[in-house]
Amino acid sequence: MIKLSHFEAFNAVMLSGSMTAAATMMHTSQPNISRSISKLESGTGLKLFERVPGRLIPTSDGLALYEEVQRSFVGLSRLTEAAQRIHRTGSGILRIGAIQTLSLSLVPRAIKRFTDVFPQVKLSIQTAHSDVLSRWVREHTCDFAIVSTPDGEEGVERELLYTAEGVCIMHADHPLAARRTITPRDLAGERFITFPQGDPPRLLMDRIFLDANVEVSRVIETSYSSITCSLVSQGVGVAIVNPYVAREYLNGGLVARPFVPAPRHNAIMIFPSGKPLGRPVENFIEILRKLVKEEEESIGRILWPE
């Protein structure tokens, strides 16, 4: 029966030119190499070498077989490299889903760190509303996703990434920028940029204004926090946003102040139930956790810089 070790011995003889040198290369004895070559010749029915005193001369069959062995060994080497790469970083492609708010803020920062450490892992990033992302995770279209309001459907596991208090953002020249804290009453008469009616964040803000007996009549609606921040940086109005989003725009003439009572913004990681996460997902989540911890410590400084 032909074994892989017989081809390894043959390859070593072809590379080194003799059975003695092949034995040294493979850390074995010359008789072991000789037996492997004999068994390979017997098993294949091929005469691989002409044996002359002090030399082995490959036959035409031996040279032809060596070409095939080389191709196979290159493939084996690639498989070995692939196995080592999978051991280091995991396999295939990492498919990430995130709500728009985080796909423009926290997630890109995490991806930068991830690609610096694991440059060979392929990435796919998709953004959608929380309900769509939950469906994608259940269908295994995404390996995991970050949502704000996970649905109650079966088939996903959940882990809180962070919860943060919303902040009030305004242009640096706005009169409210001089205040240390903003309240609903401070926003009476201001042009307010917020989510469309019916969206969960809009319902929460409407309740806060209602409880404070404050009417905000001048409203601009948009589903996208990036548009909100851009409008505020142009001096169009004020808004209440996630602090992880606000920090992206603070160098563009925008400032942030604590808002009381503050709506809470949650980021929840969801995964397919019953499926191992895999090393790329685990590595990315670890980076996310560290990044959130670092940024939590800096949020106080961005709300009221010294």
N, C-alpha and C positions, 0 to 999 in steps of 0.2 A: 504493500500500500504506500503510495507516494504521500509524503508529508511536506508541509511548508518548510520545515527545517532542511529538507533535501535541496529545495530551490535556494534557500538562504546560503547553503554551503556552496552550491554551484555559482551563485552570484559573487560570493567572496573569492572563489578561485579565479573567476574571470577578471575581477578587479585587481587582484594581487599578483596573478601569474603563476602561483604554485600552491600546492596543498599546505605546505608548511607555513607560508605567509598567510593563507586563508585561516589556518588554525589560530594563528596569533591574533588576527583581526577579530575572530569570533570568540576568543578566549576559551578555546577548547584544544583538543589534541589532534595531531595530524592523522592518526588512525580513524578518529571519528569523522573527519572530513572525507577521507578515502572511502569509508563505508557509505556515507551519504551519497557520494557521487556514483558509486556502484549501484546502490538501490535506485537512484534516479534513472540511470541508464537501463537497468533491468525493467523498471516500471514503465518507462516510455518506449522501450525498444529502440532507443537512439544511441549511437556511439557519439559521445560528446567531445572526447579528446583523443588525439593521437599521443601515445605515451612513448617518449624517447628519453634516453638517459639524461636526467637532470632537468627535463622540460616537459611541459604539457602544452600541446598545440591544439587549439579548438578546431573541430571539424566544421564543415559547412552546416551540418545539423546543429552543432553546438552554438555556432554564431547566430543561426536563425532563432534558436530557443532563447538565447541571451537577449535578443531584441524584445521578445515577448515578455521575458522576465523583467526587463528594465521598465517596460510600460506598466506592468502590474505593480512593481515596487514603487513607481512614482505615484500610482493611484493609492497604494497602501500608505505611502508617506503623507499624501493629502488627507486621507481618512484619519491618520494619527493626529495631524495638525488640527483637523476639524474637531476631533474629540477633545484635544487640549484646549481649543478655543471655547468650546461649549462648556468645559469644566470651569474656565475662568469667567466667562461672561454670560453663558446661556446661549440658546440656539435661536435661529430664525429672526423674526422681526417682532419688535415691541410695538403693540398697537394701543395708543393712548387716546382716551376720549376726555374732553373737559368742556364745561360750560364756557361761554364766550368770555365772561369776566376773568376767569383764570387762564384761559388760553392766550390772553394778551398780557399776563402779568407773572404770576407765580410759576406756571408751567414752563415758559421759555427759559427762565432762570435755572430751573431744575434740569432742563434738557442740556443747557450749556455745561453744567457740572457733570452730567451723565456722559455726554459725548467726550468730554476731556478724559474721563477714566475708562470708558468702554467704547472706543472709537469704531470698533468693528460691528457693533450691534446696529441693525437697521431700525429706523423709527418711522411710524406712521401716526400723525396727530390729526384727530377729527374734533370738530366743535359742533355742539347742538344744544337744544334745551334738555333739561334734566330727564324728562320722560322719554325722549328719544335715546339718550345715552343709556338709560336703564334697559331699554329694549335691546340696544346693540350689545350690551354686556351679557344679557340673558341668551342672546343668539350667538355669542362668542365672536361677534364682529370686532369687539374691542377686548383686549386682555384685562383692562380695568378702566375705570372712568372716575372723574371727580365731578360731583353734582352738588346742587344746593338743596334740592328737595327730592330725595329718592322716593319712588313710588312704593306702594305696599305689596307689590307682586312678589310671588315666590321666585326662586332661581337666582337671587343675588345675596351676597353677604356684604355687610356695611361696616365701615370704621370711620369715626370722626377724625378728620385731619386737623381742623381748627374751628373755633367759633370766635367771631370778632365783632366789636361794636362799630356800627356805621359812623362815619365822620361827615361833617359838613365841609364842602369844598367851595371855594370862591376865588375870584381873581385877587391877586395880592393888593390891588388898589381899592378893593371894595371896603366900604366902611366897617363891615362886620369882621374884617380881618384883624381889627384892633381888639376884638373881644377874645377872652380866654376860653369861653364856653358859649355855644350857641343853643338856644331853646326854640321850640316851635313858634313862640310869640315873636321872636326876632325875625322870623321869615315871613310874617304877615306883610303883604304888599310887595314882596320880592317875586321876580320871575323864577319859578321853580321848575327844574328839569328832572323828570322822573320817568318811571316805567309806564307803559300803557295801562289803562284801566283793566282790571281783572288779573293782572300779573300778581303773584304772591308778594313781591316787595312793594308794589303799589298799594295793595290792600293793607299792608302793615303800616305804611306811612300815612295812609288816609285815616286809619284808626288813631294814630298818634296825634294828628292834627285835630281830629274830632274830639278826642279826650281833652285836649288843651283848649278847645273852643276857638280854634284858629282857622280862618278860611284862607286858602291859597287859591286864588282865582286865575292868576297868570301862570299857565302851565305849558311846558313843552314836553312832549312824550317821545321817548325812544327806547327801544329794547336793548340798545348797545351801550355799555358803560364807556367804551372808547369814544363814542360820539358825545356822551354826556360830559366827559372830562374835557374834550376838545372845545365844546361850546362854553363851558365854564372858563377855560383858559383864555377864551376870546372876550370874556366879560359879558356874555349873553345872559347869564343867570347864576343861580346857586343850586347845589344838589347835595343829597345824602348818598354816600357811596361806601363800598367796601374799602377799608384802609389799605388792603393789599393792592388794590387797583389805583388808589389815589397816589401812592408813592411813585408810580411810574411817571406822573405828570407834574411833580413838584418843582422841576427845573424849568418849567415853561410858563412861569408867571402865575401859577396856581398855588394856593395855600390850603391847609386842612386844619380844622378845629374840632374839638370834641363836641358831640351833639347829645343833649340830654332832654328827654329819655331816648336812648339810642336803640334803633332796630338792630337785631343781631343778624350777622351774616355767617352761615355755616358752609363749610366745605367738607363733603363726605365722600370718601373713597368707596367704590362698589366693585365687587369681583364676582365672577360666575361661581355659583355654589357647586361644591363637589369637585372642583377642578384645581389641581396644584397650581400655585401662582407661577412657578418657574423663576429661575435666577434673574433674568432681566427685570421682571416686575418687582421682585424683592429688592433688587439693587436700586431701582428707580424710587420705590416707596421710601427706602431708607434715606435717600438724598432729599426727598420731599420733606420728610419729618425734620431733618436737620435744618433745612432751609426755613421752614416755618418757625422753628424755635429761634433761629437767629433773627428773623424779621419781626417776631413778636417783641423782642427786646428793643428793636429800633423804632417801633411805631410811636411810642411816647415822644421820642425826639423829633419826629416829623410833624407831630401835631402842634408843638410849640417850641421851635428851635431857640436855643440860647442866643 
